[in-house]
């Protein structure tokens, strides 16, 4: 297994690097990108910092980036990340830049993760293809199911999973703001077992025998519709984005569970002055049927409700929101402040403003690809019950 993973990672790094090198001469400014033409400036007129930054950007496009992060549950995480943005089609000055990402990480708690992803914009933005593959060995903590959980009830479980996600969308109007298409998801949880032997009680999943407590396959297909009027795909300053999807998981698709899932994601971006940005997001997900434990709606993670470990709080229905203020401070550096709130429930009728979980934090931004406005993101998030996390990644959280 590990030999195959190493081969996949090597092929991915080589492919994305050569795609970047080949695409350097094809990069063109368009309405989705801002190009800084520093090549026309005489080298002697550049400051020492500007010369260093140009060399750093060039290295970033070729070399993987070392990553370190921390959360209360995962401990310290060490890894290498690769991120490239490139215009794939020569002569296509309309399509947004496509992105390729890869991550390999291990943690002090025994976690091992490999994630490869891509976002492709083709045929003058008429066609969008998204893909992701994961292999994860993940000792993690769970608190049970429902909104009223406590961190002192945490249990440690071991999971091993393989995940494939794909999405294909096609523009339905000339302005290319409305897209529709199909989406696919496959999760195979090879192992789900308790590592908490000194609880003094039967582990939660064993006692409840909740669907998926022994692992299993979750496979489904569905439809997705997107309205996208942002001024930039990866680092928006103005505009709105809305996505709605419905997926069916059933035996016809090779799954061990029969259920449906609906997801809605709305984002808005405002530029009140200079290059400052106010970003808003509203998100909800509903699952109905024989939903496995690992497919329930989950609060937390690297993009929403930052500060909470993904999956610490989960149930069939989730709703959360966040606001973020983004401000440049000097040259390639910027800062952010964010706040969020959300909760879970078994169904929407049980949702209320009581029992909301809150999170907030601050972040640092470092522009590592000025041609495509791509930032290195470093976020410090805090939540209730002493939850906290350090998140390092590329592009904005939303």
TAJO-V360875 format. One record per pair of residues at least 12 apart in sequence whose ideal C-beta (glycine too) atoms are under 10 Angstrom apart, sorted by the first residue. I is the first residue (numbers start at 1). J is the second residue. Records with the same first field share a line. If there is no record, write none. Layout:
BEGIN
I = J + J
END
This chain:
BEGIN
1 = 135 + 137 + 160 + 162
2 = 112 + 114 + 135
4 = 135
5 = 104 + 112 + 114 + 135
6 = 104 + 114
8 = 102 + 114 + 116 + 133 + 135
9 = 64 + 80 + 82 + 102 + 103 + 104 + 114 + 116
11 = 116
12 = 82 + 100 + 101 + 102 + 104 + 114 + 116 + 117 + 118 + 133
13 = 62 + 63 + 64 + 80 + 82 + 84 + 100 + 102 + 104 + 116
15 = 84 + 100 + 102
16 = 61 + 62 + 64 + 82 + 83 + 84 + 85 + 86 + 99 + 100 + 101 + 102 + 116 + 118
17 = 61 + 62 + 63 + 64 + 82 + 84 + 100
18 = 62 + 84 + 86
19 = 84 + 85 + 86 + 87 + 88 + 98 + 100
20 = 60 + 61 + 62 + 84 + 85 + 86 + 100 + 369
21 = 61 + 62 + 84 + 86
22 = 86 + 88 + 90
23 = 61 + 84 + 85 + 86 + 87 + 88 + 89 + 90 + 97 + 98
24 = 58 + 61 + 86 + 87 + 371
25 = 90
26 = 86 + 87 + 88 + 89 + 90 + 91 + 92 + 93
27 = 85 + 86 + 87 + 93 + 97 + 371 + 372
28 = 87 + 90 + 91 + 92 + 93 + 94 + 95 + 371
29 = 93 + 371
30 = 87 + 92 + 93 + 94 + 95 + 96 + 97 + 124 + 125
31 = 93 + 94 + 96 + 125 + 231 + 232
32 = 94 + 95 + 96 + 97 + 121 + 125 + 230 + 231 + 232 + 233 + 234 + 235 + 236 + 372 + 373
33 = 85 + 87 + 93 + 96 + 97 + 232 + 233 + 234 + 235 + 369 + 370 + 371 + 372 + 373 + 374
34 = 231 + 232 + 235 + 237 + 370 + 371 + 372 + 373
35 = 370 + 371 + 372 + 373
36 = 54 + 57 + 332 + 367 + 370 + 371 + 373
37 = 370 + 371
38 = 50 + 51 + 53 + 54 + 57 + 370
39 = 54
41 = 54
47 = 331
49 = 330 + 331 + 332
50 = 331 + 332
53 = 331 + 332 + 366 + 367 + 368 + 370
54 = 370
56 = 332 + 366 + 368
57 = 332 + 367 + 368 + 369 + 370 + 371 + 374
59 = 368
60 = 82 + 83 + 84 + 368 + 369 + 374 + 376 + 394
61 = 82 + 83 + 84 + 85 + 86 + 368 + 369 + 371
62 = 82 + 84
63 = 80 + 82
64 = 79 + 80 + 81 + 82 + 83 + 102 + 103 + 104
65 = 79 + 80 + 81 + 82 + 83 + 103 + 368 + 376 + 392 + 394
66 = 78 + 79 + 80 + 81 + 392
67 = 79 + 80 + 81 + 103 + 104 + 105 + 376 + 392 + 393 + 394
68 = 105 + 378 + 390 + 392
69 = 105 + 107 + 302 + 378 + 379 + 389 + 390 + 391 + 392 + 393
70 = 107 + 108 + 380 + 388 + 389 + 390 + 391 + 392
71 = 107 + 109 + 141 + 300 + 301 + 302 + 306 + 307 + 308 + 309 + 310 + 312 + 381 + 387 + 388 + 389 + 390 + 391
72 = 141 + 151 + 154 + 307 + 308 + 309 + 312 + 383 + 385 + 386 + 387 + 388 + 389
73 = 107 + 109 + 139 + 140 + 141 + 142 + 143 + 151 + 154 + 156 + 300 + 308 + 309 + 310 + 311 + 312 + 387 + 389
74 = 105 + 107 + 108 + 109 + 110 + 111 + 138 + 139 + 140 + 141 + 309 + 310 + 389
75 = 107 + 108 + 109 + 110 + 111 + 139
76 = 106 + 107 + 108 + 109 + 390
77 = 105 + 106 + 107 + 108 + 109 + 111 + 113 + 390 + 392
78 = 104 + 105 + 106 + 107 + 108
79 = 103 + 104 + 105 + 106 + 107 + 111 + 112 + 113 + 114 + 115 + 392
80 = 102 + 103 + 104 + 105
81 = 101 + 102 + 103 + 104 + 105 + 115 + 376 + 392 + 393 + 394
82 = 100 + 101 + 102 + 103 + 104 + 116 + 394
83 = 99 + 100 + 101 + 102 + 103 + 117 + 368 + 369 + 374 + 376 + 393 + 394 + 395
84 = 97 + 98 + 99 + 100 + 101 + 102 + 118 + 369 + 372 + 374 + 394
85 = 97 + 98 + 99 + 100 + 101 + 119 + 233 + 234 + 368 + 369 + 371 + 372 + 373 + 374 + 394 + 395
86 = 98 + 99 + 100 + 369 + 371 + 372
87 = 121 + 371 + 372
88 = 100 + 120 + 121 + 122
89 = 121 + 122 + 123 + 124
92 = 121 + 122 + 123 + 124 + 125
93 = 124
94 = 121 + 123 + 124 + 125 + 126 + 176
95 = 120 + 121 + 122 + 123 + 124 + 125 + 126 + 127 + 128 + 176
96 = 119 + 120 + 121 + 122 + 124 + 125 + 128 + 230 + 232 + 233 + 234 + 372
97 = 119 + 120 + 121 + 232 + 233 + 234 + 369 + 371 + 372 + 373 + 374
98 = 118 + 119 + 120 + 121 + 122 + 128 + 129 + 233
99 = 117 + 118 + 119 + 120 + 121 + 130 + 233 + 234 + 369 + 372 + 374 + 394 + 395
100 = 116 + 117 + 118 + 119 + 120 + 131
101 = 115 + 116 + 117 + 118 + 119 + 132 + 393 + 394 + 395
102 = 114 + 115 + 116 + 117 + 118
103 = 115 + 116 + 117 + 134 + 393 + 394
104 = 116 + 135
105 = 136
106 = 137
107 = 138 + 139
109 = 138 + 139 + 140 + 141 + 156
110 = 137 + 138 + 139 + 158 + 195
111 = 136 + 137 + 138 + 139 + 140 + 158 + 159
112 = 135 + 136 + 137 + 138 + 139 + 160
113 = 134 + 135 + 136 + 137 + 138
114 = 133 + 134 + 135 + 136 + 137
115 = 132 + 133 + 134 + 135 + 136 + 163
116 = 131 + 132 + 133 + 134 + 135
117 = 130 + 131 + 132 + 133 + 134 + 165
118 = 130 + 131 + 132 + 133 + 166
119 = 131 + 132 + 167 + 233 + 234 + 395
120 = 168
121 = 176 + 233
123 = 170 + 171 + 176
124 = 171 + 176
125 = 171 + 175 + 176 + 177 + 179 + 228 + 233
126 = 169 + 170 + 171 + 172 + 174 + 176 + 179
127 = 168 + 169 + 170 + 171 + 176 + 179 + 181
128 = 167 + 168 + 169 + 170 + 171 + 176 + 179 + 181 + 226 + 228 + 233
129 = 166 + 167 + 168 + 169 + 181
130 = 165 + 166 + 167 + 168 + 169 + 181 + 183 + 224
131 = 164 + 165 + 166 + 167 + 168 + 184
132 = 163 + 164 + 165 + 166 + 167 + 185
133 = 162 + 163 + 164 + 165 + 166 + 186
134 = 161 + 162 + 163 + 164 + 165 + 187
135 = 160 + 161 + 162 + 163
136 = 159 + 160 + 161 + 162 + 163 + 189
137 = 158 + 159 + 160 + 161 + 190 + 191
138 = 157 + 158 + 159 + 160 + 161 + 191 + 311
139 = 156 + 157 + 158 + 159 + 160 + 195
140 = 154 + 155 + 156 + 157 + 158 + 159 + 195 + 309 + 310 + 311 + 312
141 = 153 + 154 + 155 + 156 + 157 + 195 + 196 + 309 + 311 + 312
142 = 154 + 155 + 156 + 157 + 159 + 194 + 196 + 203 + 204 + 205 + 293 + 294 + 309 + 311 + 312 + 313 + 314
143 = 155 + 204 + 309 + 311 + 312 + 313 + 314 + 385
144 = 204 + 205 + 208 + 210 + 293 + 312 + 313 + 314 + 315
145 = 204 + 205 + 208 + 210 + 293 + 296 + 313 + 314 + 315 + 316 + 344 + 346
146 = 313 + 314 + 315 + 316 + 344 + 345 + 346 + 350 + 355
147 = 299 + 313 + 314 + 315 + 317 + 318 + 342 + 343 + 344 + 345 + 346 + 350 + 351 + 352 + 354 + 355 + 356 + 357
148 = 313 + 343 + 344 + 355
149 = 312 + 313 + 314 + 315 + 344 + 357 + 385
150 = 385
151 = 309 + 312 + 383 + 384 + 385 + 386 + 387
152 = 385
153 = 199 + 204
154 = 196 + 204 + 309 + 312
155 = 194 + 195 + 196 + 199 + 201 + 203 + 204 + 205 + 206
156 = 194 + 195 + 196 + 197 + 199 + 203
157 = 191 + 192 + 193 + 194 + 195 + 196 + 203 + 204 + 205 + 213 + 293
158 = 191 + 192 + 193 + 194 + 195
159 = 189 + 190 + 191 + 192 + 193 + 215 + 294
160 = 188 + 189 + 190 + 191 + 192 + 193 + 215
161 = 187 + 188 + 189 + 190 + 191 + 192 + 215 + 218 + 294
162 = 186 + 187 + 188 + 189 + 190 + 217
163 = 185 + 186 + 187 + 188 + 189 + 218
164 = 184 + 185 + 186 + 187 + 188 + 219
165 = 183 + 184 + 185 + 186 + 187
166 = 182 + 183 + 184 + 185 + 186 + 221
167 = 179 + 181 + 182 + 183 + 184 + 185 + 222 + 224 + 226 + 245
168 = 181 + 182 + 183 + 184 + 224
169 = 181 + 182 + 183 + 224 + 225 + 226 + 228 + 243
170 = 182
171 = 226 + 228
172 = 225 + 226
173 = 227
175 = 229
176 = 228 + 229
177 = 226 + 227 + 228 + 229 + 230 + 239 + 240 + 241
178 = 225 + 226 + 227 + 228 + 229 + 242
179 = 224 + 225 + 226 + 227 + 228 + 243
180 = 223 + 224 + 225 + 226
181 = 222 + 223 + 224 + 225 + 226 + 245
182 = 221 + 222 + 223 + 224 + 245 + 247
183 = 220 + 221 + 222 + 223 + 224 + 245 + 246 + 247 + 263
184 = 219 + 220 + 221 + 222 + 247 + 253
185 = 218 + 219 + 220 + 221 + 222 + 247 + 249 + 253 + 255 + 261 + 295
186 = 217 + 218 + 219 + 220 + 221 + 249 + 253 + 254 + 255
187 = 212 + 215 + 216 + 217 + 218 + 219 + 220 + 249 + 255 + 292 + 294 + 295
188 = 215 + 216 + 217 + 218 + 219 + 254 + 255 + 256
189 = 212 + 213 + 214 + 215 + 216 + 217 + 218 + 256 + 292 + 293 + 294 + 295
190 = 215 + 216 + 217
191 = 214 + 215
192 = 205 + 212 + 213 + 214 + 215 + 216 + 292 + 293 + 294
193 = 205 + 206 + 213 + 214 + 215
194 = 206 + 213
204 = 293
205 = 293
208 = 293
210 = 291 + 292 + 293 + 296
211 = 256 + 257 + 258 + 259 + 289 + 290 + 291 + 292 + 293 + 294 + 295 + 296
212 = 256 + 257 + 290 + 291 + 292 + 293 + 294 + 295 + 296
213 = 292 + 293 + 294
214 = 256 + 292
215 = 256 + 292 + 293 + 294
216 = 255 + 256 + 257 + 292 + 293 + 294
217 = 249 + 253 + 254 + 255 + 256 + 257 + 292
218 = 249 + 253 + 254 + 255 + 256 + 257 + 259 + 261 + 291 + 292 + 294 + 295
219 = 249 + 250 + 251 + 252 + 253 + 254 + 255 + 256 + 257
220 = 246 + 247 + 248 + 249 + 250 + 252 + 253 + 254 + 255 + 257 + 258 + 259 + 260 + 261 + 295
221 = 247 + 248 + 249 + 250 + 252 + 253
222 = 245 + 246 + 247 + 248 + 249 + 260 + 261 + 262 + 263
223 = 244 + 245 + 246 + 247 + 248
224 = 243 + 244 + 245 + 246 + 247 + 263
225 = 242 + 243 + 244 + 245 + 246
226 = 241 + 242 + 243 + 244 + 245 + 265
227 = 240 + 241 + 242 + 243 + 244 + 266
228 = 240 + 241 + 242 + 243 + 267
229 = 241 + 242 + 268 + 269
230 = 267 + 268 + 269
231 = 269 + 271
232 = 269 + 372 + 373 + 396
233 = 372 + 373 + 395
234 = 369 + 372 + 373 + 374 + 375 + 394 + 395 + 396
235 = 269 + 277 + 326 + 365 + 367 + 372 + 373 + 374 + 375 + 395 + 396
236 = 267 + 268 + 269 + 270 + 271 + 277 + 279 + 326 + 373 + 396 + 398
237 = 269 + 270 + 271 + 275 + 276 + 277 + 278 + 279 + 326 + 373
238 = 268 + 269 + 270 + 271 + 277
239 = 267 + 268 + 269 + 270 + 271
240 = 266 + 267 + 268 + 269 + 270 + 280
241 = 265 + 266 + 267 + 268 + 269 + 281 + 398
242 = 264 + 265 + 266 + 267 + 268 + 282
243 = 263 + 264 + 265 + 266 + 267 + 283
244 = 262 + 263 + 264 + 265 + 266
245 = 261 + 262 + 263 + 264 + 265 + 285
246 = 260 + 261 + 262 + 263 + 264 + 286
247 = 259 + 260 + 261 + 262 + 263 + 287
248 = 260 + 261 + 289
249 = 261 + 287 + 289 + 290 + 291 + 292 + 295
250 = 289 + 290
255 = 290 + 292 + 295
256 = 290 + 292
257 = 289 + 290 + 291 + 292 + 295
258 = 289 + 290 + 291
259 = 287 + 288 + 289 + 290 + 291 + 292 + 295 + 316
260 = 286 + 287 + 288 + 289 + 291
261 = 285 + 286 + 287 + 288 + 289 + 291 + 295 + 296 + 297 + 316
262 = 284 + 285 + 286 + 287 + 288 + 317
263 = 283 + 284 + 285 + 286 + 287 + 297 + 318
264 = 282 + 283 + 284 + 285 + 286 + 319
265 = 281 + 282 + 283 + 284 + 285 + 304 + 398
266 = 280 + 281 + 282 + 283 + 284 + 321
267 = 279 + 280 + 281 + 282 + 283 + 322 + 398
268 = 280 + 281 + 282 + 323
269 = 281 + 324 + 326 + 396 + 398
271 = 326
272 = 325
274 = 327 + 328
275 = 326 + 327 + 328 + 334
276 = 325 + 326 + 327 + 328 + 334
277 = 324 + 325 + 326 + 327 + 328 + 334 + 336 + 396
278 = 323 + 324 + 325 + 326
279 = 322 + 323 + 324 + 325 + 326 + 336 + 338 + 396 + 397 + 398
280 = 321 + 322 + 323 + 324 + 398
281 = 303 + 304 + 320 + 321 + 322 + 323 + 324 + 338 + 340 + 397 + 398
282 = 319 + 320 + 321 + 322 + 342
283 = 297 + 303 + 304 + 305 + 318 + 319 + 320 + 321 + 322 + 340 + 342 + 398
284 = 297 + 317 + 318 + 319 + 320 + 321 + 342 + 348 + 351
285 = 297 + 298 + 316 + 317 + 318 + 319 + 320 + 344
286 = 316 + 317 + 318 + 319 + 345 + 347 + 348
287 = 315 + 316 + 317 + 318 + 346 + 347
288 = 316 + 317 + 347
289 = 316
291 = 315 + 316
293 = 311 + 314
294 = 311 + 314
295 = 314 + 316
296 = 311 + 313 + 314 + 315 + 316 + 317 + 318 + 344 + 346
297 = 311 + 313 + 314 + 315 + 316 + 317 + 318 + 319 + 320 + 342 + 344 + 345
298 = 310 + 311 + 312 + 313 + 314 + 315 + 318 + 344
299 = 311 + 312 + 313 + 314 + 315 + 318 + 319 + 320 + 340 + 342 + 343 + 344 + 357 + 359 + 383
300 = 312 + 313 + 314 + 320 + 340 + 342 + 357 + 359 + 381 + 383 + 387 + 389
301 = 381 + 389 + 391 + 397
302 = 377 + 379 + 381 + 389 + 391 + 392 + 393 + 397
303 = 322 + 377 + 379 + 391 + 393 + 395 + 396 + 397 + 398
304 = 318 + 320 + 321 + 322 + 340 + 342 + 359 + 397 + 398
305 = 318 + 320 + 321 + 322 + 340 + 341 + 342 + 357 + 358 + 359 + 360 + 381 + 383 + 387 + 389
306 = 322 + 324 + 338 + 339 + 340 + 359 + 360 + 361 + 363 + 379 + 380 + 381 + 382 + 383 + 388 + 389 + 390 + 391 + 397
307 = 338 + 340 + 357 + 358 + 359 + 360 + 361 + 379 + 380 + 381 + 382 + 383 + 384 + 387 + 388 + 389 + 390 + 391
308 = 340 + 342 + 357 + 358 + 359 + 381 + 382 + 383 + 384 + 385 + 387 + 388 + 389
309 = 383 + 387 + 388 + 389
310 = 389
312 = 357 + 383 + 385 + 387
313 = 342 + 343 + 344 + 357 + 383 + 387
314 = 344
315 = 343 + 344 + 345 + 346 + 347 + 350
316 = 344 + 345 + 346 + 347 + 348 + 350
317 = 343 + 344 + 345 + 346 + 347 + 348 + 349 + 350 + 351
318 = 342 + 343 + 344 + 345 + 351
319 = 341 + 342 + 343 + 344 + 345 + 348 + 351 + 356
320 = 340 + 341 + 342 + 343 + 344 + 356 + 357 + 359
321 = 339 + 340 + 341 + 342 + 356
322 = 338 + 339 + 340 + 341 + 342 + 359 + 360 + 397 + 398
323 = 337 + 338 + 339 + 340 + 341 + 360
324 = 336 + 337 + 338 + 339 + 340 + 361 + 363 + 379 + 396 + 397 + 398
325 = 337 + 338 + 339 + 362
326 = 338 + 363 + 365 + 375 + 396
327 = 365
328 = 365 + 367
329 = 364 + 365
331 = 366 + 367
332 = 365 + 366 + 367 + 368 + 370 + 375 + 376
333 = 364 + 365 + 366 + 367 + 375
334 = 363 + 364 + 365 + 366 + 367 + 375 + 377
335 = 362 + 363 + 364 + 365
336 = 361 + 362 + 363 + 364 + 365 + 375 + 377 + 378 + 379 + 396 + 397
337 = 360 + 361 + 362 + 363
338 = 359 + 360 + 361 + 362 + 363 + 379 + 381 + 397 + 398
339 = 358 + 359 + 360 + 361
340 = 356 + 357 + 358 + 359 + 360 + 361 + 381 + 383 + 397
341 = 353 + 356 + 357 + 358 + 359 + 360
342 = 356 + 357 + 358 + 359
343 = 355 + 356 + 357 + 358
344 = 357
356 = 384
357 = 383 + 384 + 385 + 387
358 = 382 + 383 + 384
359 = 381 + 382 + 383 + 384 + 387 + 388 + 389
360 = 380 + 381 + 382 + 383
361 = 379 + 380 + 381 + 382 + 383 + 388 + 389 + 390 + 391
362 = 378 + 379 + 380 + 381 + 382
363 = 375 + 377 + 378 + 379 + 380 + 381 + 391 + 392 + 396 + 397
364 = 376 + 377 + 378 + 379 + 380 + 392
365 = 377 + 378 + 379 + 396
366 = 378
368 = 394
369 = 394 + 395
372 = 395
373 = 395 + 396
374 = 394 + 395 + 396
375 = 393 + 394 + 395 + 396
376 = 392 + 393 + 394 + 395
377 = 391 + 392 + 393 + 394 + 395 + 396 + 397
378 = 390 + 391 + 392 + 393
379 = 391 + 392 + 393 + 397
381 = 397
END
